Amino acid sequence: MRGDEQGLRHAIHVIIDGTDTPLGKAFDILLLVAIITSLAVVLLDSVLVFRLKYGTYFYYAEWFFTILFTVEYLLRLFAAPNRWRYALSFFGIVDFLSILPTYLGLFISMAGVQSLLVVRILRILRVFRILKLTDYMQQAGFLMMALRSSRQKIIVFFISVLILVTIIGSIVYSVEGADNGFTSIPVSIYWAIVTMTTVGYGDISPKTPLGQALASMVMIMGYSIIAVPTGLFTAELNKTMRPQLQPVSCPNCGKFGHAREANFCDRCGYDLHV
């Protein structure tokens, strides 16, 4: 009996987690269709016009998908070689959270609980495994490596910006005062952040000539400051990608460093092996 259970678990595991078999591919495609359809139900149910007209259908459809995903989660748990590892993995937690809100709605009458169902969109990340987009995952790995390499510089940069907006906020608070909407230093810091990032909500604005001059400097400063983390990240990404490049210069335009499998220059299209 033990051998039969192991054989059943293996067969289910091949279908659910395998992408090289016809049944595995069909299961993954049907799963993605179900996830996208269930997301469409949740999104449409949040629109008042559709909810008033089709609310009953949305309710039954949501329970259908919840039961379907519950069965799928239990099958994954049953077939997993290490059940605790799957349950505590990223996809295991996402699979569990995708069915939890509907059951919570039976005990908690909160409108916000149903909106948590959009966590199912994370399950679409399985498409990377299904379609075997390993090149895209590799490029994502380069981005993560570059972020880790530049995190200390970026942290120092953000601390410096935080200090700067605190100083600017304190100055504009002293210049404008509560009569012009700058009721406290935290409110003034909020204004400095909004202005420096060029968001410009317009809920608070300086009224005095000195305050407006200060705002102009902060706006100009914002353009240069925004470019700093981009430059830091780009430099680290270039370092990370450099080992993946072949040390070849283009005979035509002189560009150094190309993808290892490249036969032509990615700048001018010239044959690299001439």
N, C-alpha and C positions, 0 to 999 in steps of 0.2 A: 504493500500500500504506500510505503514511503517512497519507493521508486516511481510509482504512478504520480504522486504529488510533485516530485522533482521534475518529472517529464512534463507535467502540465504547467508548472511554473516556468520551465525553460521555453515551452512553446508560446506562452503568453508574453514572455519577455522578448522573444524574437519578433513577435508581431508588433508589440508596443514600442520597443526601443530600437528595433532593427529598421534600416532604411534600404537594405539591399534586396529584400524579398518583395514580390508583388503584393502580398498581404500587408507587409509593413508599410509600403508606400501608400497603399489604399487607405490604411488606417490613419496615417499622418495627414493625408489630404482631407479626409472626412473630418478629422479633428480640427484642422484649421478652418474649414467651412463652418463647423459648429461654433467655434470661438468667435469668428467674425459675425455670424448671424446673431449670436447671443449678445454681442456688443451692440449691434444695430438695434436689437429689442430694447436694451437699457437706454440707449441714446434717444430713441423715439419716444419711449415712455416718459422721458423728462420734459417733452414738449406738450404743453397743456392741451392743444387742439387734438393731437393724436391720442393722448391719454384719455380724454373724454369720449372719443369715438371708438377707440380700439383697446381700452384699458383691460377688459376681460381677456381678450386674446393675448395681450402682453403678459398678463398674470399667469395664464396656463403655459405660455411659451417659456417663461422664466423658470417655472417649476420643471418643465420638461428638460431644459438644458441643465438645471441644477442636478436632477436625478441622473442624467446622462454623465455629467462630469464627476458625480459622486461615484458611480460605478467604475468610471475610468480610473479615478484616484485609488479606489480599493484594489482594482486589478494591478495597478502599478505597485502598490504597497505589497500585494501578495507575491508578485513576480520578481520584485527587486532582490538581487543577490544579498544586499545588506539593507534591511528595511529601515533601520534607524538612520543610516547614511542618506538614503533617499528622502526620508521624512524631514530631515534637517537640512537638506540641500536647498539651493536657490529655487529650483523648479518644484521641489517637493513642497516648500512653503507657499509658493505662488499657487500651486494646484489646490492646496488646502484653503487658502484665503479666497480663491475664486468661487468656492461653494459655501463658505461660511456665512456671508451676509444674508442669503435667503433663509437659512435656518434661524439666524438671529432675529429675522423679521417676525418669526412666530412668537417670540417672547418679548421683543422690544419694538414698540410701535414708533419708530423713528424714521422719518423720510430719508435722512442721510445714510441709513444703513444700506439701502438699495443702491445708492450712488457708488458705494464701495465696490460694486460689481465690475467697475471699469478696470479693476486690477487684472481682469482676464486679458487685457490687451498685452500684458507682459508675457502671456503664454504664446503669443505670436512669435516670440523670440525663438521658438522651436524651429522656425523656418530655416534658420541658419544651419541646424543639424540636418533637417529634412533635405534641403537642396544642396547640402555639402558645400556651403560657401566658405571654404576654409581660407581662401585668399582674403576675404573681407574680415574674417576673424583675426587673421594675421596682421592686417593693417590696423585693426582696433587694438591689437596688442602693442603695436608701435606707439599708438597714441597714449596708451596707459603708461608705457615705459617713459615716454617723454614727459608726461604729467608728474610721474614719481621723481624723475630727475630734476625737474624745475620747481618742485613744491616748496623747497626752502626759499628760493629767490622770490617766488610768488607770495609766500607768507610774509616775508620781509616787506615786499611791495605793499601789500594790503594793510599791514600795520602802519607803514609810513603814511598811506592815504588816510587811514583812520585818525592818525594824529593831526594830519593837515586839515581835515574837515572839522575836527574839534576846535582847532585854532581859528579857522575861518568862521565857524558858527559862533564862537565866543565874541569875535570882533563884530560880526554883523548884528549880534544881539545888543552889543553896546551902542552901535551906531543907530540902529532902527528903533529898538525898544518895543514894548508891548503895544503901543498905540498903532503901530504899523503891522501887527500880526505876529511879531517875533516875541511870543509871550514867555519863552524860556530858552535856555541854552540847548536842551535836547531838540526843541522845535527848530531852532536855528541850525543845528547840525543836520537835521532832516532836510532843511532847505538847501544846505551846502551840498549834500549828497545828490539831491535831485538836480541841482544846477550843474554840478561837476560832471555828472553822467549824461548831461544834455537831455534828460527826460523831460524836464520842464512842465510839471503839472499845472503850475500857475495858481495854485491855491494860496501861496504866500509869495509876495514879491516886494522888493525894497522900494521905498517911496522917496527917500532922500537922495540928492545927487551923489553923496559919498557912498551910500549903499549901492546905488546903481553902478557906480564906477567899480566897486568891489565885485559886484555880480558879473560885470563884463570880464574882469580878469579871471574869475573862477570859470566862466564859460570857455574862455580861450585855453586856460590851463587844462580843462577837462579833455579837450581833443588830444593833447599830447599825452596825458596820463593814461587814457584808454588804450593807447597803442603799446604801452610798456609790457603788460602781461602777454600780449600777442607776440611781441618780439622775443620775449624770454622763452615762450613755449615753442616758437618756430625754430629758434636756435637749438634747443634740446632735441626737437624732432629731427632736425637735420643731422645731429650727431648720432641719433639712434638709427636713422636710415642709412647712414654712410657705410657701415659694414655690409649692407645688402647690395651695394652698388659695385659694378665692375670698374676698376681704375683705368678707364679709357677716355681719352679726349677725342672730341669730334674733329676730324681733319678739316671740316668746312668752317664751323663757327667757333670751335675751341672749347665748347662746353665740356667740363670734366665730370665724370661720374654718371653712369647710366645703370638701369636695371640689368641684373646679371643675364637675363634671357633676351635682352634687347639686341637687335641687329641694326637698328637705325636710330639716329639721334632724335631724342624727344623734343628738341628745340627746332631744328631745321629739317629733319627727315633725311639727312645724308647717311650713306652707308658707313657704319662704324668700322668695318673690316677692310675698307679700301686701303 
